[in-house]
Amino acid sequence: MGFIDWVDIHQGTAAWIQAIGAGLAIAAAFIIPARQRHNEAAVKRVQDAERNAAIARRINALAHDYLFMLEQMGKQSGGRGNQYYRLDGLALEDLMARLRAVEGDETNALRLGMIFDLRANARTLRRHFIGQFGEPQAIGDDNLDFASLRDRARYIVGRTKEAADAAEYLAISSSGS
């Protein structure tokens, strides 16, 4: 006397239960890996957002360094506009070494390019202002004056701050979902 005889279940019912169980197992075989891939993609999005936020913060800090250096150049020139002032080459080289160490995506590369452009303009300024014996020279390009360099640096600081804030917000919102 078996279980089926005791509960009086039709013998075809057991086959149906087994078929339903097999169908659920097949569905689980598709659903579980898909869910795992979805979770892994979400974790990767959070990690990428956090990495981009860290890169954006570093770029913003480097832009601040550059602006600070330009402000120091302005103080050394005594506010005389296109007069001779010193550009600390060692500080500039240190800044550029740190800039080269920053890794980033295309948008970060564009911001780095803006900072590299500022650096090239500053070096050109230095060559124009500091002659062979440290004498002031006339500047050949009106776009390379100190005020425009400083204004462009302030603009870049503002843009990199916005980018850092946006990346930080994205990282926080990604980790919450």
Stockholm file with secondary structure:
# STOCKHOLM 1.0

chainA/1-177         MGFIDWVDIHQGTAAWIQAIGAGLAIAAAFIIPARQRHNEAAVKRVQDAERNAAIARRINALAHDYLFMLEQMGKQSGGRGNQYYRLDGLALEDLMARLRAVEGDETNALRLGMIFDLRANARTLRRHFIGQFGEPQAIGDDNLDFASLRDRARYIVGRTKEAADAAEYLAISSSGS
#=GR chainA/1-177 SS CCHHHHHTCCHHHHHHHHHHHHHHHHHHHHHHHHHHHHHHHHHHHHHHHHHHHHHHHHHHHHHHHHHHHHHHHHHHTTTCSSSCCCCCHHHHHHHHHHHHHCCCCHHHHHHHHHHHHHHHHHHHHHHHHSCTTSCCCCCSCGGGCHHHHHHHHHHHHHHHHHHHHHHHHHHHHHHHC
#=GC SS_cons         CCHHHHHTCCHHHHHHHHHHHHHHHHHHHHHHHHHHHHHHHHHHHHHHHHHHHHHHHHHHHHHHHHHHHHHHHHHHTTTCSSSCCCCCHHHHHHHHHHHHHCCCCHHHHHHHHHHHHHHHHHHHHHHHHSCTTSCCCCCSCGGGCHHHHHHHHHHHHHHHHHHHHHHHHHHHHHHHC
//
